[in-house]
Each structure stands twice: as structure tokens, then as C-alpha cells.
């Protein structure tokens, strides 16, 4: 098997520790001790002119004095010494480096130090972890390159890659329920980036789940390729992505030079590739505990057993809040429960199985097993105070483990009030039953479990049929030529791509407006078509429901006097639900299709979903189903249901337009697109070429 390109960095055969020290608790001493403690079996050299040996490791004055080649140089030196040490590492043929320092120099000159170091590394073909990082620990390869103390680690199945050193320390050091095969504090990534670490982690046989803490994605194309690799291998990626708000994005830039990007683009990217997005470290830990377990959720909902009626009611409420479906147990399961429960307890799911406490061990195991094996149960959990029992030999932990042995569903134990990683929790996780603290966090993890299950079951997207090549090339030439598209031209573009539009006429006089209205049929709308007016309603540039020639002439005279003579005449479309359809162009991931609530609701509700093209009708329908405004399409207050499939078809055609022309378009806004019982039709059209936006 060919070695991964990051092998010299993450699984080196030889390492030089520059700045190694004999002073206990110093970073230089930690570098030596952590590497020794991890059981590294390769060659190690210390580099410091003040010693000949440190903790049994031979020490040399400089890198050029080493007796043999090294794969990796660990840079335990201050910023002022980094440039000379990087040059020395390149000179001896090192292929990788770890840099803990920030790389910032006071009164530095252009190009700044990080750029100079990056140039040295790239010219030498060196991979670099950092700077401003905590190093990495390849547990599988017994290689811990760090300048701080790390607790002993048992090998596991989680690969962690994080931009934040503090988050790295939190997740690696605090909870021994989480067991890793690889942890990487990638820092500033001025050479080697997250997508490369992710690709490496996915190649490791022990990786069951990958955890990411992201400020930005510096190589979007490589990141998308790595996520697709994760999807094909069925390895979930759990991510915290910061920079969702404008203020947070500004802080991300000042913190590590990251460009936080458009959060809508990340939502679309994560949705398409199945990334499980979590909001904080607690949710991350709960979700990782599930995914590193031995089983994945099956079809169906959540089965739950408790020892409290009140806690059962709370669980039902919390599950509803999280959108976690509860298993609908069948009559056979109900009968088993009825036969085992004490008098007065209801044989339902979730189940309160505590009566007088008589024979509770057998009752709980039998009932829990029955619910777990019901055809509609996808995942089984116990909710209560597991750790109160205190040991694996008795009590609720044994109920959970016995049930786990009698079912093929995942079994999760939940401490309603968290107790942390005590011995019982650690032992249960090792035995295959994750013990998660907090019902709220556990239900979030279960929601993610079901969502990832459903993601893997999604059918492959079938791209919409292409338009004729001559049509595509004609529009590419027009968009590349520059200049704004007026609404009539935008309508023509939509029509060529199969997005339904209304017939229309451009006019420049009252007489032309009246003639056009007569030809199109009353009632009509009159809209300004003067160049440079993007939002016509805001300037009184739209007149609706004009029923005769006099109304058309009066409307034209008013708009011509205020805005100019050029106008567009279109027939009124009738009644329906106003939705919005569009396209944006993200600097990192490219074109995105948008579907959302339309009219004034788009500004009030901010109810929109973004997706990477292509879309097919089934995928578009799924996305529409995530909108809060979807209920309007079902028919409200006696109105007939709207043609949701028609809206979905329009979205697929917009995705084809984005595939063909998205690199030349900054923005498309169709607001509203009217969805009637007979289809969907674009009532407004704004197309902004990139050349216009960039100018």
C-alpha cells in the first residue's frame, strides 16, 4: 500500500526536537518526554547547543550536526529563531515540521514571517503542522509531537482535527470516554490544511468518526473531495463551524488570519456531504460517543425506558423539541410489556417501568429488550441516573449491557444529570453502550444519528437535462461581455433554462404600453425597466392590477415622470403562494441555489435553504420540506394546495443554470416565484453578472 503524502509528518521514522531542554515542565522538556511516553519507536535527536544528552536522547548543537536524516523537525523555538531553523530543516532534507509558535514578529517587514516560512517549506516540499498549534498525537503510530503534557491515551476510533488549541485540549484531555486514533491541532495551516489531515484520517483503518473544529476551509476543493471520500466510506464527520455571525467572523479573521466565509455556503456543503454539524463542545462529545460506538441506528424511531413518570414526560417534550421521532411499538411488543410491568404502569414507549422496585432488574431488562427489538425501534436508550448504581455488576448498567447483548440495535445509556467520565461511564463505553451526560445533549446526538442514517439512504442525485450547447454558449458570451441584464433579458434567460415565466413586452411610450397590454390581455402589471433599478417596489416602480387602457396610460405617465420611460408590461398571474428562488456565488464553494419564503416574508422570516447544484426533483422536494413556510404550500385557510412539484422543477432548472453559468453570475433573485395549484411562474427577475458586481 502506497504511503499517504502526510506520512513524513504524521508517521515519521525519525524526529529532531529543536529547542529540547532538560528543564522540567518547560516546553523543550515536554517535547522530549511526550514523545518518549507515547512509545515512539523511531530515531530521535534533540537539538540544543547546551546539552549532549536529554533524558537519554542524544543532543546535538544544530540540525546540520545530526548524524543522520530526519523526516520531521519539531520547532520548539521562539518566533525570532523560526526562519533560520526552517532554512536549516530544508537544508538537511526534512520533509515535515511542527511549529508551536505564532509566527508573528514585532516590526516585521514584508513579506511577513509566515509567508517567508511558507515559501521555505513549499520550496523544500515540507508539510507543516501549525503554526500557533498544540502539535499532534498519532495514537496508532505511538507518536506524540507536543510541547505540553498530554494524559495517557488508550487507542480508539476518533480522529480529531481542530483549528483551536483550547478545544483540542478540552476534547483530548478531559474525558476518557472519548478515545482517539489521531488528534491534530492544525493551527494557522499556512502550509498543510484541514482537508489533507481529513484525507489521511479517512485512510486509517481504525477511524470510525472524524471530529472537526473549523474557523474556515482554506482549500475548498480539497475539502469537498475529502468529504465525498468520507461519504463513500460511511465515516461520519462531526463539525463545529464557527464564524456564523458577522461579529464572530470578524474575530475569526483577527484570531488566525482565517476568512470565515458565508455560513449559508457551509450549511449547503454540509447538507450535501452529510457532515453532522454541532454547536458546541458538549454536543460534539455526546455525538462522538454515539458514532464511535459499535452500531448505527436502524430504520425507525427512539425507544426509551425510564424509572420516572415525570422524566418520561420531559423526555417526550425534549424529543419533540429536537425533532426526534419516538418508536411506535406494535401490539406484540405492547403485550410483552403488559405481561412484565407491575399493575398500574402503562405499556407504552417511552416506558416508565418502575413500580415498587420488586424484581426491577429482570423487569427492566425484559421490557428494554422488548422495545429495542420492536420493528419500529431504530435506537434504544435508558434515561435516568445510571452512575447512581455505581458499578457494572448490578443495577441499571447491567440492564443496558444485557439488552445490548440481546438486540442488534444501538443501545445508549443517558445520565439525565451528568456525572462526567467516572469508571462506570468509561467501562460502559468500552463495552459498547455509550453513556452520555444530559438528556438534552443525548437527544441532540440521537437526532444526528437518525439524520446521518437517512443521509446514507438518500438516492444519488440525477442532474437535470442540459440545455442545447448553443444556448449555453450564447448566454456565457452575453454574461462575460459585462453590463447588467434588464428584466426582459433575465426572463429570456430563465425561459431558455426551463424556468416558467410570464409573457412580457418592453415599452418606451404610453401608446406602446397600451398596445402591449391589449395584446397580452388584461389585467396587467407595469414595471419600470430603467437601468440600475434593482428593487423596483422600493421606488414605486411596480403598478399591479391595471384593468384597462386608461389605467395603463396613467401608470406609465407616473413612472415615466419619476423614473424614466422604459417599462415592462406583463399579465397578472392570479393567486398563489409567493416563494423565492435564486442563486448566489460563494467565494469558497461556488454557486448555491436558494429556495425560500417569498415576497416580504423573505426579509421578515429569513426562511430559506441553500443547496449546492445539481438538484433533482426529489432533492428539491426534500429541501422545500425543511422550510417553515412549507405549510403555506399545503393550502392554508381553505386555499387549494400549491403545486410543490412545480416549484421543485423550477429549482432543478435553476441548478442547471448555476452549473452552466454560475461562474459568470454573482446573484440571481426571483422574488416572488408564484406557486399556484397549476405550477410555478417567475414574477420578478434580477440577474447580476459577476463582471457587474466586481466592477
Wavefront OBJ file of the C-alpha trace (Angstrom):
o trace
v 0.000 0.000 0.000
v 1.349 3.404 -1.005
v 2.182 5.663 1.928
v -0.031 8.715 2.365
v 1.545 12.026 1.378
v 1.354 13.160 5.024
v 3.281 10.122 6.291
v 6.532 12.097 6.854
v 4.546 14.449 9.127
v 2.093 12.176 10.924
v 4.002 8.898 10.988
v 7.684 9.888 10.763
v 10.504 7.375 11.096
v 12.838 9.958 12.630
v 12.330 13.201 14.527
v 14.550 16.129 15.545
v 13.439 18.175 18.562
v 14.792 21.686 18.088
v 14.836 23.610 21.349
v 14.793 20.482 23.510
v 15.586 21.217 27.154
v 16.477 19.399 30.349
v 14.469 21.886 32.415
v 11.417 20.050 33.832
v 7.979 21.314 32.762
v 9.437 23.551 30.054
v 8.136 23.212 26.502
v 11.505 21.881 25.399
v 11.442 19.208 28.099
v 7.801 18.357 27.346
v 8.693 17.703 23.695
v 11.150 15.026 24.788
v 9.000 13.445 27.476
v 5.746 13.310 25.492
v 7.455 11.637 22.566
v 9.115 9.085 24.865
v 5.879 8.490 26.768
v 3.955 7.788 23.566
v 6.270 4.871 22.797
v 7.759 6.274 19.585
v 9.979 3.550 18.108
v 11.891 5.605 15.543
v 15.070 7.640 15.775
v 15.011 10.751 17.968
v 17.549 13.579 18.147
v 17.488 16.552 20.496
v 18.884 19.840 19.176
v 20.326 22.339 21.655
v 23.947 23.576 21.879
v 23.814 23.494 25.692
v 23.447 19.707 26.102
v 24.897 16.460 24.820
v 22.018 14.346 26.122
v 18.482 14.945 27.455
v 16.524 12.182 29.195
v 18.583 9.576 27.364
v 18.103 11.238 23.967
v 21.377 12.274 22.232
v 21.579 16.046 21.758
v 23.414 17.970 19.037
v 24.299 21.657 18.628
v 22.326 22.182 15.411
v 20.349 20.414 12.714
v 23.340 20.321 10.398
v 25.274 18.356 13.058
v 22.814 15.433 13.140
v 24.383 12.068 12.268
v 21.511 11.024 10.007
v 18.476 12.277 8.085
v 15.153 13.132 9.745
v 11.593 13.102 8.428
v 10.161 15.586 10.938
v 11.547 18.600 12.779
v 9.642 19.776 15.866
v 10.222 23.536 16.250
v 10.243 24.320 19.965
v 11.781 27.774 19.483
v 10.615 31.384 19.671
v 9.379 33.325 16.634
v 12.695 35.123 16.189
v 14.512 31.808 15.548
v 11.975 30.158 13.272
v 13.298 31.382 9.929
v 16.834 30.115 10.489
v 15.539 26.766 11.782
v 13.164 26.296 8.853
v 16.012 27.027 6.466
v 18.215 24.550 8.330
v 15.489 21.896 8.219
v 15.088 22.386 4.475
v 18.853 22.198 4.026
v 19.082 18.734 5.638
v 16.171 17.408 3.578
v 13.498 17.247 6.289
v 10.051 16.613 4.802
v 7.898 17.905 7.631
v 7.813 20.264 10.591
v 5.647 21.095 13.605
v 5.596 24.751 14.624
v 4.140 25.710 18.018
v 4.928 29.459 17.931
v 2.644 32.082 16.364
v 4.946 33.248 13.585
v 4.345 36.923 14.344
v 7.271 39.329 14.747
v 7.121 42.865 16.063
v 8.241 45.401 13.441
v 8.340 42.653 10.806
v 8.868 43.584 7.164
v 7.041 42.456 4.026
v 6.669 39.678 3.188
v 5.800 38.783 6.771
v 7.422 35.858 8.590
v 4.611 33.364 7.965
v 4.825 33.970 4.230
v 8.597 33.570 4.307
v 8.315 30.333 6.258
v 5.631 29.073 3.886
v 7.868 29.772 0.909
v 10.763 27.860 2.502
v 8.523 24.902 3.311
v 6.855 24.719 -0.096
v 10.150 25.052 -1.971
v 11.522 22.168 0.112
v 8.357 20.041 -0.165
v 7.821 20.192 3.600
v 4.444 19.624 5.281
v 3.911 21.850 8.317
v 1.565 21.368 11.271
v 0.845 24.827 12.691
v 1.879 27.426 13.498
v 0.234 28.502 16.705
v -0.720 24.898 17.345
v -0.545 22.211 20.031
v 1.019 19.577 17.779
v -0.429 16.155 17.024
v -0.765 12.707 18.558
v -0.922 9.744 16.201
v -2.036 7.196 18.772
v -1.991 4.345 16.265
v 1.657 5.103 15.423
v 2.746 5.879 19.023
v 3.834 9.372 18.016
v 3.014 12.385 20.177
v 4.674 15.586 18.990
v 3.639 18.175 21.565
v 5.057 20.895 23.778
v 2.574 20.355 26.600
v 1.669 17.426 28.826
v -0.936 15.000 27.472
v -2.652 12.327 29.568
v -2.138 8.665 28.746
v -4.348 7.610 25.844
v -5.929 4.280 25.078
v -6.240 3.654 21.346
v -9.647 4.467 19.904
v -11.597 5.285 16.771
v -11.991 9.089 16.765
v -9.832 11.327 14.565
v -9.837 14.929 15.831
v -8.693 17.889 13.706
v -9.094 21.365 15.176
v -8.028 24.933 14.487
v -8.455 25.811 18.156
v -5.741 24.745 20.584
v -8.043 25.192 23.566
v -10.744 22.993 22.032
v -8.002 20.466 21.276
v -7.026 20.448 24.939
v -10.653 20.195 26.099
v -11.536 17.241 23.932
v -8.246 15.368 24.270
v -7.574 15.857 27.968
v -10.869 15.927 29.830
v -12.996 12.878 29.070
v -11.547 9.370 28.832
v -14.777 8.073 27.334
v -13.524 9.632 24.112
v -10.719 7.512 22.712
v -8.739 8.652 19.681
v -6.600 7.160 16.970
v -5.369 10.584 15.799
v -5.529 14.141 17.135
v -4.238 17.151 15.196
v -4.073 20.762 16.343
v -3.664 22.285 12.885
v -3.404 25.946 13.937
v -2.834 28.526 11.224
v -2.424 25.986 8.419
v -0.087 28.217 6.441
v 1.179 25.147 4.572
v -0.777 21.959 5.375
v -4.565 22.268 5.590
v -7.550 20.511 7.185
v -8.564 18.686 4.030
v -5.177 16.927 3.942
v -5.435 15.815 7.576
v -9.007 14.656 6.925
v -7.919 12.672 3.895
v -5.189 11.000 5.967
v -7.595 10.178 8.798
v -10.064 8.568 6.397
v -7.326 6.231 5.181
v -6.666 4.889 8.672
v -8.364 1.509 9.273
v -9.208 2.429 12.880
v -11.123 5.645 12.050
v -14.856 5.342 12.781
v -15.677 9.043 13.041
v -13.884 12.348 12.413
v -14.340 15.441 14.582
v -13.580 18.899 13.147
v -13.385 22.345 14.729
v -13.307 24.797 11.821
v -12.730 28.511 11.584
v -12.518 28.322 7.796
v -11.727 25.983 4.938
v -8.558 27.080 3.201
v -8.722 24.592 0.336
v -12.429 24.193 -0.528
v -11.857 21.906 -3.496
v -9.727 19.506 -1.458
v -12.187 19.700 1.446
v -15.145 18.745 -0.751
v -13.139 15.825 -2.173
v -12.293 14.613 1.344
v -15.930 14.864 2.465
v -17.007 12.873 -0.575
v -14.427 10.256 0.409
v -15.936 10.159 3.905
v -19.417 9.692 2.419
v -18.383 6.809 0.182
v -16.681 5.084 3.119
v -19.569 5.655 5.513
v -17.383 7.536 8.001
v -19.345 10.366 9.661
v -17.733 13.783 10.008
v -18.895 15.798 13.035
v -18.061 19.500 12.829
v -18.217 22.717 14.801
v -18.010 25.597 12.322
v -17.524 28.993 13.947
v -17.947 32.366 12.277
v -21.717 32.005 11.752
v -22.398 35.609 12.738
v -20.835 38.739 11.286
v -19.129 39.579 14.593
v -17.837 36.033 15.051
v -16.471 36.063 11.510
v -14.525 39.254 12.275
v -12.993 37.631 15.344
v -12.013 34.594 13.304
v -10.073 36.822 10.927
v -8.175 38.552 13.732
v -7.555 35.266 15.572
v -5.753 33.278 12.919
v -5.959 35.030 9.599
v -8.983 32.943 8.625
v -11.626 34.092 6.187
v -14.771 32.783 7.836
v -16.824 32.635 4.651
v -20.554 32.563 4.076
v -22.324 30.345 6.594
v -25.095 29.566 4.110
v -22.446 28.010 1.886
v -21.215 25.807 4.728
v -24.770 24.749 5.543
v -25.273 23.749 1.918
v -21.937 21.962 1.747
v -22.548 20.079 4.989
v -26.071 19.106 3.940
v -24.887 17.743 0.589
v -21.965 15.777 2.051
v -23.631 14.580 5.265
v -21.463 16.497 7.716
v -23.044 16.404 11.176
v -22.937 19.994 12.391
v -22.942 20.576 16.152
v -22.988 23.859 18.035
v -20.568 23.369 20.930
v -18.130 21.001 22.608
v -20.806 19.343 24.785
v -22.883 18.437 21.753
v -19.709 17.350 19.984
v -18.771 14.959 22.808
v -22.258 13.454 23.025
v -22.376 12.899 19.273
v -18.891 11.384 19.123
v -19.784 8.954 21.897
v -22.614 7.646 19.750
v -20.682 7.463 16.479
v -17.642 5.710 17.936
v -19.944 3.013 19.301
v -20.196 -0.382 17.591
v -23.631 0.046 15.974
v -25.545 2.525 13.821
v -29.229 3.407 14.070
v -31.652 1.325 12.053
v -34.912 2.437 10.466
v -37.468 3.636 12.974
v -37.626 5.935 15.963
v -36.327 6.116 19.510
v -37.177 3.517 22.112
v -36.736 4.682 25.697
v -37.129 3.251 29.193
v -37.063 5.268 32.420
v -37.785 4.912 36.106
v -39.790 8.132 36.399
v -43.123 9.295 35.010
v -42.126 12.935 35.255
v -38.825 12.337 33.486
v -40.715 10.430 30.794
v -42.919 13.463 30.140
v -39.865 15.704 29.997
v -38.190 13.308 27.567
v -41.232 13.385 25.276
v -41.139 17.203 25.285
v -37.401 17.350 24.626
v -37.613 14.762 21.857
v -40.314 16.857 20.179
v -38.128 19.963 20.503
v -35.252 18.154 18.793
v -37.397 16.523 16.138
v -36.515 13.026 17.381
v -39.280 10.576 16.421
v -40.392 8.044 19.022
v -40.818 4.415 18.036
v -44.430 3.330 17.555
v -44.316 -0.082 19.167
v -46.622 -2.803 17.864
v -49.170 -4.897 19.701
v -46.810 -7.833 20.206
v -44.318 -5.569 21.991
v -47.116 -3.964 23.983
v -48.270 -7.365 25.159
v -44.755 -8.283 26.360
v -44.602 -5.048 28.339
v -48.064 -5.601 29.789
v -47.084 -9.086 30.957
v -43.956 -7.836 32.773
v -44.993 -4.485 34.251
v -46.429 -4.059 37.726
v -50.080 -3.083 37.989
v -50.904 0.476 37.007
v -47.947 1.053 34.635
v -48.774 1.796 31.014
v -47.193 -0.469 28.334
v -46.123 2.395 26.057
v -42.989 3.952 24.607
v -41.291 5.799 26.296
v -41.810 3.413 29.183
v -41.819 4.185 32.904
v -41.012 0.710 34.248
v -40.549 1.491 37.945
v -43.280 0.199 40.213
v -42.482 -0.903 43.742
v -38.932 -1.916 42.889
v -39.755 -5.621 43.190
v -37.713 -7.646 40.670
v -36.824 -4.398 38.940
v -33.638 -5.816 37.387
v -35.438 -8.503 35.412
v -38.405 -6.267 34.610
v -36.188 -3.527 33.191
v -34.097 -5.921 31.105
v -37.119 -7.738 29.690
v -39.011 -4.552 28.865
v -35.986 -2.773 27.483
v -35.171 -5.748 25.249
v -38.761 -5.948 24.003
v -38.816 -2.275 22.980
v -35.326 -2.480 21.452
v -36.397 -5.366 19.214
v -39.662 -3.794 18.078
v -39.664 -3.349 14.270
v -40.085 0.431 14.573
v -37.216 0.959 17.035
v -34.083 2.326 15.394
v -32.173 3.024 18.610
v -32.763 2.142 22.283
v -31.874 4.189 25.326
v -32.125 4.125 29.113
v -32.644 7.527 30.741
v -32.148 8.054 34.450
v -29.237 8.173 36.847
v -27.021 5.345 35.647
v -23.964 6.211 37.736
v -26.002 6.132 40.947
v -25.833 2.323 40.703
v -22.083 2.642 40.997
v -20.799 -0.478 39.264
v -21.141 -2.705 36.232
v -22.016 -5.721 38.355
v -25.512 -4.567 39.304
v -28.281 -2.107 38.645
v -29.105 -0.172 35.526
v -25.693 -0.566 33.841
v -26.295 -4.314 33.799
v -29.774 -3.771 32.317
v -28.230 -1.781 29.495
v -25.453 -4.281 28.810
v -27.801 -7.266 28.955
v -30.151 -5.567 26.497
v -27.220 -4.726 24.230
v -26.387 -8.448 24.107
v -29.987 -9.330 23.142
v -30.566 -6.857 20.297
v -28.880 -5.679 17.105
v -29.932 -2.058 17.713
v -27.632 0.540 19.243
v -28.167 0.945 22.995
v -27.364 4.233 24.730
v -27.374 4.985 28.447
v -28.186 8.549 29.467
v -27.449 10.228 32.766
v -30.182 12.839 32.967
v -27.906 14.830 35.269
v -24.342 14.480 34.026
v -21.740 12.918 36.276
v -18.753 13.019 33.948
v -16.317 10.291 32.919
v -16.393 8.083 36.023
v -15.350 4.433 35.995
v -18.861 3.191 35.178
v -19.193 5.546 32.215
v -15.796 4.571 30.814
v -16.427 0.856 31.258
v -19.865 1.030 29.605
v -18.452 2.867 26.587
v -15.765 0.222 26.189
v -18.438 -2.477 26.388
v -20.382 -0.918 23.504
v -23.029 1.096 25.367
v -22.141 4.807 25.267
v -23.058 6.635 28.471
v -23.935 10.249 27.647
v -24.441 13.048 30.159
v -27.617 15.141 29.908
v -30.869 14.139 28.229
v -30.852 17.287 26.092
v -27.374 16.610 24.686
v -28.109 12.904 24.246
v -31.240 13.685 22.224
v -29.227 16.010 20.007
v -26.798 13.147 19.409
v -29.711 10.812 18.632
v -31.138 13.357 16.181
v -27.754 13.380 14.449
v -27.700 9.568 14.473
v -31.035 9.427 12.655
v -30.078 12.252 10.268
v -26.839 10.547 9.242
v -28.685 7.250 8.779
v -31.157 8.995 6.488
v -28.362 10.791 4.644
v -26.723 7.488 3.733
v -30.094 6.297 2.400
v -30.608 9.279 0.095
v -30.670 8.266 -3.581
v -27.972 9.644 -5.834
v -28.913 12.959 -7.421
v -29.682 12.781 -11.131
v -28.616 16.111 -12.676
v -31.301 17.853 -14.753
v -31.087 17.540 -18.522
v -28.692 20.025 -20.129
v -29.838 22.815 -22.400
v -28.691 22.941 -26.000
v -24.973 23.764 -26.206
v -25.606 26.767 -28.468
v -27.985 28.238 -25.868
v -25.435 27.764 -23.095
v -22.611 29.334 -25.103
v -24.791 32.270 -26.168
v -25.543 33.126 -22.560
v -21.932 32.595 -21.466
v -20.839 35.078 -24.109
v -23.521 37.576 -23.024
v -22.648 37.351 -19.340
v -18.904 37.575 -19.993
v -19.432 40.707 -22.100
v -20.460 42.634 -18.988
v -23.310 45.028 -18.367
v -26.476 44.473 -16.402
v -29.285 42.265 -17.675
v -32.622 44.027 -17.653
v -35.710 42.135 -16.513
v -36.817 41.185 -20.008
v -33.395 39.724 -20.722
v -33.471 37.870 -17.390
v -36.878 36.423 -18.320
v -35.402 35.234 -21.602
v -32.543 33.555 -19.743
v -34.980 31.780 -17.421
v -37.153 30.641 -20.308
v -34.140 29.174 -22.101
v -33.357 27.157 -18.966
v -36.910 25.921 -18.463
v -37.883 28.182 -15.549
v -41.507 29.215 -16.208
v -42.047 32.926 -16.892
v -44.914 35.162 -17.962
v -45.052 36.676 -21.465
v -43.817 40.269 -21.434
v -43.219 43.327 -23.605
v -40.699 46.167 -23.228
v -42.214 49.574 -23.967
v -40.962 53.155 -24.036
v -44.184 55.132 -24.581
v -47.734 55.232 -23.283
v -49.070 54.111 -26.642
v -46.721 51.125 -26.730
v -47.744 50.225 -23.186
v -51.458 50.265 -24.051
v -50.851 48.215 -27.221
v -48.777 45.651 -25.307
v -51.414 45.340 -22.588
v -54.132 44.711 -25.148
v -52.030 42.023 -26.795
v -51.178 40.276 -23.511
v -54.680 40.557 -22.084
v -55.983 42.482 -19.064
v -55.371 42.785 -16.184
v -51.656 43.582 -16.453
v -48.772 44.843 -14.368
v -46.453 47.671 -15.381
v -42.879 47.631 -14.033
v -40.053 50.057 -14.563
v -37.289 48.736 -16.795
v -34.894 51.633 -16.347
v -31.252 50.548 -15.966
v -29.808 50.462 -12.450
v -33.058 49.899 -10.531
v -32.725 46.502 -8.890
v -35.595 46.634 -6.388
v -38.476 48.223 -8.246
v -41.068 48.165 -5.478
v -38.841 50.258 -3.218
v -39.046 53.214 -5.635
v -42.681 52.862 -6.646
v -41.714 51.141 -9.883
v -44.422 48.466 -9.906
v -48.117 49.026 -10.721
v -50.363 45.986 -10.369
v -53.877 45.043 -11.489
v -54.254 47.523 -14.360
v -57.628 46.653 -15.919
v -57.929 48.934 -18.954
v -56.079 51.278 -21.309
v -56.693 54.337 -19.134
v -55.136 52.687 -16.097
v -52.106 51.568 -18.136
v -51.572 55.033 -19.597
v -51.846 56.704 -16.183
v -49.445 54.264 -14.630
v -46.920 54.742 -17.426
v -47.141 58.539 -17.206
v -46.496 58.421 -13.442
v -43.472 56.110 -13.660
v -42.013 57.839 -16.718
v -42.102 61.183 -14.928
v -40.344 59.850 -11.850
v -38.085 57.062 -13.106
v -37.883 57.189 -16.900
v -39.827 55.895 -19.916
v -38.592 52.312 -20.272
v -41.055 49.834 -18.749
v -42.144 46.212 -18.874
v -45.741 45.042 -19.344
v -46.714 41.576 -18.070
v -50.108 39.927 -17.474
v -51.256 39.427 -13.888
v -50.567 35.902 -12.730
v -53.516 35.203 -10.449
v -53.409 33.915 -6.893
v -50.896 31.586 -5.316
v -48.166 31.312 -2.701
v -45.248 33.714 -3.086
v -41.934 31.901 -2.719
v -38.404 32.921 -3.651
v -35.844 31.217 -5.869
v -32.337 32.328 -6.615
v -28.624 31.771 -6.835
v -25.647 33.224 -5.008
v -21.959 32.729 -5.637
v -19.832 31.955 -2.614
v -16.135 32.761 -2.817
v -15.187 29.411 -1.280
v -17.663 26.811 -2.528
v -19.050 28.456 -5.673
v -22.669 28.696 -6.887
v -25.534 27.973 -4.473
v -29.223 27.573 -5.276
v -31.629 29.264 -2.837
v -35.273 28.341 -2.156
v -37.266 30.256 0.443
v -40.301 32.193 1.550
v -41.051 34.972 -0.923
v -42.472 38.446 -1.098
v -41.977 40.479 2.057
v -41.671 37.257 4.102
v -38.141 36.713 2.818
v -37.000 39.738 4.837
v -39.192 39.009 7.864
v -38.790 35.247 8.283
v -35.345 34.718 6.742
v -36.773 31.299 5.866
v -34.503 29.966 3.135
v -32.424 26.922 2.346
v -29.298 26.887 0.191
v -28.002 23.927 -1.767
v -25.090 23.001 -3.963
v -26.055 22.239 -7.551
v -27.087 19.962 -9.106
v -30.572 19.288 -7.766
v -33.124 16.812 -8.984
v -36.825 16.987 -8.189
v -36.646 14.591 -5.246
v -33.791 16.512 -3.625
v -35.546 19.841 -4.234
v -38.698 18.490 -2.583
v -36.651 17.386 0.428
v -35.155 20.861 0.759
v -38.557 22.566 0.413
v -39.783 20.289 3.191
v -37.258 21.831 5.593
v -38.753 25.337 5.248
v -41.098 26.784 7.851
v -43.125 28.288 5.005
v -43.786 24.827 3.524
v -47.117 24.832 5.381
v -48.328 27.687 3.180
v -47.838 25.476 0.152
v -50.084 22.772 1.614
v -53.082 25.088 1.447
v -53.999 27.382 4.330
v -57.391 28.848 5.296
v -59.285 26.894 2.668
v -56.892 27.632 -0.201
v -56.106 24.747 -2.577
v -52.672 23.109 -2.229
v -49.952 24.691 -4.337
v -48.011 22.713 -6.934
v -44.936 21.999 -4.820
v -43.572 19.726 -7.536
v -43.716 22.691 -9.925
v -41.560 24.736 -7.552
v -39.174 21.789 -7.233
v -38.866 21.537 -11.018
v -38.081 25.247 -11.257
v -35.383 24.782 -8.611
v -33.814 21.943 -10.594
v -33.678 24.131 -13.682
v -32.115 26.913 -11.628
v -29.490 24.385 -10.536
v -28.739 23.584 -14.190
v -28.369 27.305 -14.883
v -25.987 27.553 -11.923
v -23.943 24.604 -13.219
v -23.606 26.120 -16.684
v -23.302 29.836 -15.925
v -22.699 30.167 -12.185
v -19.059 31.156 -12.569
v -20.210 34.244 -14.506
v -23.101 35.270 -12.217
v -22.862 36.963 -8.822
v -26.555 36.731 -7.930
v -29.966 35.732 -9.213
v -33.120 36.795 -7.393
v -36.572 35.549 -8.384
v -38.836 37.104 -5.775
v -41.535 36.185 -5.967
v -41.937 32.975 -7.854
v -45.674 32.367 -7.628
v -46.662 28.788 -6.839
v -50.249 28.082 -7.897
v -52.226 24.832 -7.975
v -51.141 24.531 -11.649
v -47.425 25.260 -11.462
v -44.833 27.867 -10.563
v -44.017 31.022 -12.505
v -41.344 33.696 -12.018
v -42.934 37.095 -11.418
v -39.750 39.063 -10.899
v -36.224 38.565 -12.195
v -32.890 40.056 -11.185
v -29.624 38.733 -12.636
v -26.344 40.347 -11.589
v -23.333 39.264 -13.684
v -20.043 38.875 -11.807
v -18.471 41.472 -14.050
v -21.051 43.996 -12.855
v -20.711 43.037 -9.169
v -16.912 43.070 -9.300
v -16.913 46.397 -11.051
l 1 2 3 4 5 6 7 8 9 10 11 12 13 14 15 16 17 18 19 20 21 22 23 24 25 26 27 28 29 30 31 32 33 34 35 36 37 38 39 40 41 42 43 44 45 46 47 48 49 50 51 52 53 54 55 56 57 58 59 60 61 62 63 64 65 66 67 68 69 70 71 72 73 74 75 76 77 78 79 80 81 82 83 84 85 86 87 88 89 90 91 92 93 94 95 96 97 98 99 100 101 102 103 104 105 106 107 108 109 110 111 112 113 114 115 116 117 118 119 120 121 122 123 124 125 126 127 128 129 130 131 132 133 134 135 136 137 138 139 140 141 142 143 144 145 146 147 148 149 150 151 152 153 154 155 156 157 158 159 160 161 162 163 164 165 166 167 168 169 170 171 172 173 174 175 176 177 178 179 180 181 182 183 184 185 186 187 188 189 190 191 192 193 194 195 196 197 198 199 200 201 202 203 204 205 206 207 208 209 210 211 212 213 214 215 216 217 218 219 220 221 222 223 224 225 226 227 228 229 230 231 232 233 234 235 236 237 238 239 240 241 242 243 244 245 246 247 248 249 250 251 252 253 254 255 256 257 258 259 260 261 262 263 264 265 266 267 268 269 270 271 272 273 274 275 276 277 278 279 280 281 282 283 284 285 286 287 288 289 290 291 292 293 294 295 296 297 298 299 300 301 302 303 304 305 306 307 308 309 310 311 312 313 314 315 316 317 318 319 320 321 322 323 324 325 326 327 328 329 330 331 332 333 334 335 336 337 338 339 340 341 342 343 344 345 346 347 348 349 350 351 352 353 354 355 356 357 358 359 360 361 362 363 364 365 366 367 368 369 370 371 372 373 374 375 376 377 378 379 380 381 382 383 384 385 386 387 388 389 390 391 392 393 394 395 396 397 398 399 400 401 402 403 404 405 406 407 408 409 410 411 412 413 414 415 416 417 418 419 420 421 422 423 424 425 426 427 428 429 430 431 432 433 434 435 436 437 438 439 440 441 442 443 444 445 446 447 448 449 450 451 452 453 454 455 456 457 458 459 460 461 462 463 464 465 466 467 468 469 470 471 472 473 474 475 476 477 478 479 480 481 482 483 484 485 486 487 488 489 490 491 492 493 494 495 496 497 498 499 500 501 502 503 504 505 506 507 508 509 510 511 512 513 514 515 516 517 518 519 520 521 522 523 524 525 526 527 528 529 530 531 532 533 534 535 536 537 538 539 540 541 542 543 544 545 546 547 548 549 550 551 552 553 554 555 556 557 558 559 560 561 562 563 564 565 566 567 568 569 570 571 572 573 574 575 576 577 578 579 580 581 582 583 584 585 586 587 588 589 590 591 592 593 594 595 596 597 598 599 600 601 602 603 604 605 606 607 608 609 610 611 612 613 614 615 616 617 618 619 620 621 622 623 624 625 626 627 628 629 630 631 632 633 634 635 636 637 638 639 640 641 642 643 644 645 646 647 648 649 650 651 652 653 654 655 656 657 658 659 660 661 662 663 664 665 666 667 668 669 670 671 672 673 674 675 676 677 678 679 680 681 682 683 684 685 686 687 688 689 690 691 692 693 694 695
